[in-house]
């Protein structure tokens, strides 16, 4: 029994290894399922009794019995026309033998006379089987099968009796009308049942992308092996029934990187509605989005301005769930890099790239001011504390270890405190909120340690500010994944991807990828790639976004009027609040000192994705008005964009915190 199960497991494991890594046709994807069959057993026999079981029957011959089989199936294609199916099933069936004998018997009155005797023998079997079947597709739906069936007998029992049918007034010598009434296990029953199986099936898709199939099937198994050792008794089975199978979704979602998927999609000619075997076509269009959310054209105009940028430092280090390891996205230096590290070199970097150097910035500043001290407060989400009471301490210790080990910060100047939820927690009922609460908060006795990073560099202003992509498929059916690529000279600069369904629109703030967008005239391209649940890759036509650029040098050479744009960001708005924190008030005071009479001031509020779109719109407007009032520039200069055109990736806690911001842009004409 154990050897049989191990062999079955080996065969199924081998079949799984036959799965190709990437397939583009549903026929070439593996599938799993279950089936049920009604069985007609054809018993070819010629024997008079079971071994060691008395019976007066002259001969039991052929009989037809019934039964049923049910089990699981795994189907793995070799190519478009051939496959192998591994079936494991359990079944029960019977062989109801009956033979009639006419003979002369002694009557009860001492005379002799003719009599009819019926010999009944009913055999019952329970069996598990493995059935490898090779298949040949006559067409995509109709398949011929051939293979073998190997069964292991779990039970073989019998019931027998000899019945005196006539005359009605006679009995056997035991004064009864029945004799040789016996039941029990069939002696010398063969434990193994081997046979050759052939059959056919027809696949009927139950959904549009042909991943769920109902398959009527008929099979015949011919077995040359005797049912009972030493007897002439063979059993052949005719089975008919239904199989229900499906292609598991997302089987190959992780088998290709973005770059591999993009390269593979470019080798495929985008299909049309008339392309045979294609479940749908994909398409993507685009429109431009201005800062206030209005739609415009897709030609991208870039203009350079001299700029002073003030980027705040978010004094939090976020951690993965139940982990005290500092995530790899936080930049860590080697020993030989610390001496050359300078905050002054952080030009042309956005706030997020600056933030990932948080520990290096703090380490450098504490080297420059050895008297400064910091406090690291380890925090957890609401569920971690009950499972791991020491994780908050371990997180703070991990941050301290890097500062002391890499930057030679005096350990006595790094204090550790712990708590459960942060003092100002995010929403614990939300997955994003819990991720934001898993953090180490950094505070300092010296304001300079956590001061914003200031740099003078060249700002590239994009018009329109964003692009709204509108992906679609026709007809609209369930899919596995979609990926939208934005590229420059076949180099991927931005991707968007998710599972079913395809969203009606995807917004991209162009400034996110400013460092990867070419200078001068050129173009970007965008492409939608969709995979259905069978793994088929269906790309759209590639489209272009034209680019033109006006540089500072070109404006100077042409004598054009120019301006400087100073950009200030205010963060650390409390969750769901619009009040100014002390850190934000300090930035506001700095901005007020730098506004000139000729300056134009714009105050724009943003939120992250948490909450409803309408509520976030109102919250962003409220934050912008609060800052405008503090600056003394009037509410007419304030506007809110809510969660539209998010400034940063909202899939990370820090991206959401930096998106809860108000940006102040001070534009001053230059002569």
N, C-alpha and C positions, 0 to 999 in steps of 0.2 A: 504493500500500500504506500509506504513512505517513498520507495523507489519510484513509484508511478508519479506521485506528486512532485518530486524533485525533477523528474524528466519533463513533466508538463511545464514547470517553472522555467526550466532551461530553454525549452522550445519557444515560449512566449518572450523570454528575454532576447533570444536570438532574433525573433521576428522584429522586435523593437529596434534592433540595430540596423535593420534594413531601411529605416526611415531616412529619406534624403534631407539635407539641411535646408534647402530652399526649393520650393516647387511653385509653379505658377498655374497649375490646373487642378481643379477639385479632384479629378480622377487620380492624381498623383499624391494625394494626401492620405495618411493613415486614418482609420476610423475605428471606433469601438462600439459595441452594441450588445443586445441580448436577443434571444430568439426562443420560440416555442413551436414544437412539432407534434402533430397527431401521427401515430405510427401504426402501420399494419405489418404484423410479423408473419412471414411465410416460413412455416416450419416444415422442413423436409425430413421425414423420419421413417424408420423401419425397425422397431424393437417391441418386445413383449412386456418388459418390466424394467424398472429401475434397478440398479445393482443392489443386491441384498434385500430388496423389498418384494415380498410375495405378491404375485399377480397372475391370474389365470387367463389373461388376454392373449389371444393368438398373435396379434400384431397391432401396434399403434402406428398409423401412417400419417401422411401430411395433413396439416391443419393450419388455419389462419387465426391469428390472435391480434389483439390491439394493445396499445400502450401510448405513452407520451414521453417526450424529451424536452428539456428546457436548459438553457445555459447562456454563456457569454461568448462573444466573438471579438477577435481583433483582426483587422484586415490591413495589410501593408502592400501597396503596389510596388512592383518592380519597374514598370514603365506604363505607357498609356494603354497597353493591351493585356498585360499579365499582372497577376497578383498572387499573394498567398494569404489564406485565412486560417487562423488558429482558433478552433472552437473547443471549448470545455463545456461538457453538459452532464446532467444527471437524468436518468430515465427509469421508468417502470413499465414492464410489459408482461403479458401472460401467454401461455400456450395451452388452450383448453382441448386436450385430446379426448376423443370418445370413439369407442369401437363397439359394434353390436355382433353378438355371437348366437347362432341358433344351434342348439344341441338337445339331446335327449337326456332327461333327468329322472330321478326316482321321485315319485309323488309321495305325499304324506300317507296315502292309503296303501302303499306298497307296490303300486303299479308304476309303469314308466310312461313317459309322454314327452311331446316336443315342448321346448321352452326357449324364450328369448332373453339373453343376458346382455346388459350394457356395461362396458368397462369405462369408467371415467377417471381421467388423470389430468388435473389442472396444475401446471407449473407456473410459478410467479418469480420474477427476477427484478432485482434492483442493481443498477450499474452506473458507474461514472466513466466518462470517456474523454479522450483527447482526439481531435479530428483535424489534422492539417489537410487543407484543400487548396490545390492550385487552381487559379481561375483564368479564364480567357474571355476577354470582352469581345463578343460578336459585334456589339455596338456599345455606346456609352452606358446603356441601361441593361442590356441583356448579357448575362455571364454564364458560361459553362464551367462546371467544377469537376475536379477529379483529384482523388487522394486516397487516404486510408483512414480507418477508424480503429483505435486501440482502446478497448474497454476493460475495466477492472470490476469484477463481480463483488458487490457488497452483500448480496443475499440471494439465495436460490432455495425456494421451498416448494413443497408439493402437497396436494390433497388428492387422495384416490379412494375409489369405492367401486364394488361390483354390485349392480342393481338387477334384481330379477324383474324383468318387465312383464312377462307373461309365462304361464297362466296366472291369473289373479288369485287363485286359491292355493298356490304352491309357495313353499319357503325353502331356503337353503337348509343344510344340515344343522345350522345353529338356530333353527326355528325362526329366522328373520329373513326379510326379503333383501338384505344387504350383507355383504361379507367383505373381508379384506379392506376394511375402512382404516386407512392409515394416513397420517400427515407428519411432516417434519422437514428437515433439510434434505436436499437432493444429494445423495451420496455421489462422490467423485465428480461433482460439477466442476467444469473448467473455470479457473479463476480469471483467465485472460480470454478476451474475445477480440479477434482480429478480423478485419474485413476490408475489402476494396469498395470505395464510395465514389459514385458519380452523381451529377445533378445539374440543376439550372436554377437561376434566380433572375428576378427583374426588379431593378431599382426604381422606386417612385419617389421623387423629391417632395418633401412636405413643406419646404420653405423656398424663398426666392433665390438664395445663394447656394442652394443644393448642399447644405451641410447636415440636414436631417433627412434620412431615407427610410422608407418602408419597403421591404423587399419580400414579396411572395416567393416561396422556394419549394422545390421538390427534390428529394434525394433518394437514392437507392444504394443499400450496402449489401454486398455479397460476401458471405463469410464461409470459408471452406473448413473452418475448425469445428470439431464436434462440441455440442453443448455439454455432453456428459462423456467422460473418458470411457472408451470401449463400446459406446452405442453409436448406431447410425442415426444421428440427429443433428441437423444443421439448421441455423436460423438466419434468414435474410430479412432485411427491414426496408419497407417503403415508408418514407416520411414526407409529410407536407405541412407547411405552416408559414409563419411570418417572422421576419427578422426586422428589428428596429435598430438602426445605427446612426451615429452622428460623428462629425469631424470636430474634435475639440477645438475651441477658439484659442487664439493667441499662441499657437504652438511655436511659431517662428518669430514672435515679436522681438525677442532679444537676440536673435541669431545674427542680426546685421547691425553694425553701427550706423550712425547717421551718414557718415561718409560712404560706407559700403552700399547703403540703400540708395543714396543719391546716384552713385556711379552705376549701380544696377539699373535704376529707373531710366537713366539716360540712354541705355542700350535698347530700350523698348519703344517702338513706335506707338504714340498715343492712339488707342483704339477709337473707333467710331461706333455709332449705334448699329451699323451693319456688319461689324466684325463678329464672326461666328465664335460661340463659346465664351463671350464676354458678358458677365452679369450686369455691368453698369459701365458708364463712362464718367470720368471726373473732369472738373473744370474749376478755374479760379479766376476771379476778376479783382480789380483793386480801384480804390478811390483815395484821394488825399484827404487828410484831416487837419484842420487848423487847430491852434491851441484852444479855441473856444468851442471846438467840436463840430464846426461847419465842414461840409464836404467840399472838395475842390479837385483840381486835376492832379495827376500823378507825376508830373515832371518835377524833379527835386532840384531846388535852387539852394546853393550853399553860399553863405557870405561870412567872411572872417572879420572879427572885431578884436581889438586889444581889450583884454579883460582882466579884472581882479576877481578871483574866485575865493570864496570863504566856504569851506566844507566842514561841517560839524563832525565831531567824533561821537559815535554812539558807544557809550561806555559799558557795553554788555558783550560777553562772549557766550554764544549759544551752544548747547550740547544736544547730542542725539539722545533718544529715550533710553534710560537706564545705563547711560555711558558717562564716564568721567574723562574720556580722551578728548583732547582739544581737536575739533574737526580739521581735516586737512585743508579746507578752504582758507583757513587763517595762515597767512604767510609766515614761515619760520626761516630764519637765516642760518647760514653756516658761520663758524667762528671768524673766518677771514672776511666775511661780508659786513660785519657790524661796524667796523671802523669807517668804511666808506658810506654807510647809510646816512642819508640826510633828508629831513622832512622838506627842506627847501627845494629838493629835486622833484617834488610831487606836482609838476605842472602837466597839464593836459590829461590828468586822471580824474575820473568822476568820483563821486563820494563813495561808491561801493568799492572801487579798487583801493581807494585810500583806507577805507574801513578795515579791509582784510590785512592791513599792516598795523592794526590797532596795538598789538603787543609790542611791536618793534618801535612804534612812535612813543609809547609810554616808556619802554626801556631806554631809548635814546634820551628822552627828556629827563628821566631820573638820573642818568649818568651826568647830564649837564647841571642838574640841581640835586646834589647828594643829600641835601637836608630835607627834601620832599619825602613824604610818605603816602602810601595808598592803603585802602582797605578793600579787600576782596570778599564779597558776600555771596556765598554759594546758595543757590535756590533750586527748588524742584517744582515739578507740576504736582497737582493734587493727589495723584495716585502713586507716584514714585516714593514719596516719603514713607508710606506705610509698608512698602516692600523692601526698601533699602535705606535705612536710617543714616548711613554714612556717606551717601552719594553726594550730598551738598558739600560736605567737607572735602571729599576727593576732588570735586570739580575745582574748588578754589585752590587746592594744593597743586593741581596740574598747571594752573595759570601761574602761580607763584614759582613753581619749579622752572618754567621757561624764563621768566624774568631774572631769577637769581642765577640760573645756570648759563644762560646765553649773554645776558647783559650785565652780569656782575652787580646786580642790585643788592644792597645790604638787606639780608633777610629780616633784620629787626625793623626795617621800614616798610615791610609788607605784612599787614595784619589780616588775619582770616576770621571771618564771622560766618555763621550759617543760619538758615531759617528754612521754612517750608516754602510756601508761596512768596513771591516778591512782595514788597511793601505796596506796590501799585501793580497788581496782577492783571494779566489779560484774561479774557473770558475762558474759564475752565471747561465750559460746556462745549467748546469748539476745539477741533483738532489743531487748528492754527494757534489758538490761544494757549493750549497746553504746551505746544512747541516753544512759544515765546516765553513761557514761565521757566523753562529749563535753561537756566543761565547763571553766569557769575556777573554780579554788578561791581563796577569799579568806581570808587570815589577817592578823592585826594584832598589833602590839606592845602595843596598849592593849585590855584586855578590854572596855572600854566601847563600842568601835566595833561589836562584834558581839554585844553583850549582848541578851538577850530584850527584846521590847517588852511593857511592862506598862501596863495600863489598868484603870480602874474603870468599869464600865458595867452594863447590865442584861442578865442572861442569861435566855434563854428556854429552858426545859426542856420537851421534847416527850415525851409519853406516848401511844402507843408511840414508841420511838426511831426506828423505821423502818417502812416498808411493803413487803411482799413482793407483787409483782404476778405473776400467773400467766396469761400470754398463751397463746392456742391458736387453731388453725384446724381446721375439720372439712369434708372429710377432710384428713388431714395429707399434703400434697403439697409438692414443691419450690416455693419462692417466690423473688422478687427481693430485696425488702427488707421490714422491719417497723419501725414507729416507734411508740413509746408516749409519749403526751403527758400531762403533769400541768399543769392550768391553774387560774387564779384569775380569775374574771370574764372568761373567754375570752382571758386573757393567759397565754402559755406561760411556766411557771416551771421546767420540767424536761422534758427529752426523753431517751429511750433509743432507739437504733436500731442495726440491724446487718443483715446479709444472711441467707441461708438457712443453717441452719434456725432456726425460732423456739425460743428457750430455754424450758425448763419453768418458770423463774421469774427475776424481776429484782428485786433488792433496792435500796431507796432510803432513805438516811439523811435524814430530814426536815430536820435541822439545816443541811444543805448549802444549802438555799434559805430559811433563816430570814428573811433580809431581804425576801423577796418574799411571805411568807405573811402574810395580813392579820391585824390585831389585832382582838380581840373575837370575837364569834361569826360564823360564816360556813361556807363549804364550799370544798373543792377538787374538781375533776373530773378523771377520767382516761379516756383513749380510746386504743384500739389501731387503727392504720391499717396495712394490709398491701397490698403490691403484688405481683402475680404477674409472671412473666417477660415477659408480653405488655404490661405497664403498667397493667392494670386495678387500680383503687383500691377496696379493700373495707374499710370501717370497721366497728368493733364498736359496740355500744350504749355510750353514755357513762354512767359511774357516778360516785357522789359519795363524798367523804370529809368527814364533818361535823367542824367545828372549834369548840372552846370555849376560852376563855382566862381565867385568873385573874391579875390584875395585882397589882403591889406595892401600889398605891393601894387596890384593893378589899380586900386582906387587912388593910391598916391600918384602913380604915373599919369593917370587920366585927370587928376585934379578934382576928383569927385569929393563931395562932402562925406565925412566919416564920423564915427562916434565910438566911444568906449562903452562897454557894457560890463558893469560890476554885478556879480551874481552872489547872493547870500541865501543860505538855506537854514531854516529853523526846524529842528526836529525835537524829539522827546515830548511831543504833545501826549498827554496821558490818554490811555485808551478811552475813546468816546468823549474826549474833552477838547475844548477850544481855548482854555486858559493858557497864558504865557508862563513858562517855567522861569526860574531865575537865570538859567543858561540862555534861554531865548531872549530874555529881557536885556542881557548883556550884548547879544548880537544886534538887537534893535537899536540900542544906544550907539553902537559903532556905526550902524548905517546912517543914523540921523546926522552924525558928524560929517559924513562924506557926501551928503546930498547937496548939490550946488543949485543956484537959482535957475540955471538952464536945464537942469536934469529932469527927465521924465521917469516917473517911478511906476512900476507895475508890481502888484502883489497878487500872487496866484496860489490858491490853496489846493491841496491834494489829499486823498485818503488812500488807504489800502483797500483790498477787496472785501474785508470783513463787513458784513451788514448789507442792507438793501441798497440798490443803486440810488434811489431817490433820497434816502436818508444820508448817504455818503455825500451826495451833491450838496445838501443843505449844510452838513458839517464842514465841508471844505470851504464853502462861502463864509460860514461863521468864523472859521479860523483866519481866513484872509482879512475879513473886516476887523477882527481884533488886532491883527498886526498893523493894518493900515491906520487904525485909530492911534496906536502907540507911536507910529512914525509921524503922525500929524499930517498925512497926505490926503486924507479924505477917502470915504468909502467908494467913491467913483473909480478909484484906481485899483480896487480889489475885485477879484473874480475867483470862482471856484470851479475846478474840473472834476471833483469827486474821484471816482475810480477809473474814469476815462483816461486813456493814454497813460497808464501808470509809469512812473519814472523809473522803477526798478522791478526786478523779478519778484513777484509776490509769492513764489513757492518757498522762499526762505524767510525765517523770522526777521533777519536784518533787513531784507528787501521790503518787508511790510512796514517795519519801523521807519525806514528812510522814506517810504511813500507817504507816511503821515506827516506831511511837511507843508510849510509855506515857503515859497521862493520869492525873494525880493530882487527885482531886476532894475538897476539904476542905469539909464541910458543918458550919457552926457555928450552933446555935440563937440566935435574937435575941429578946430580951424586949421 
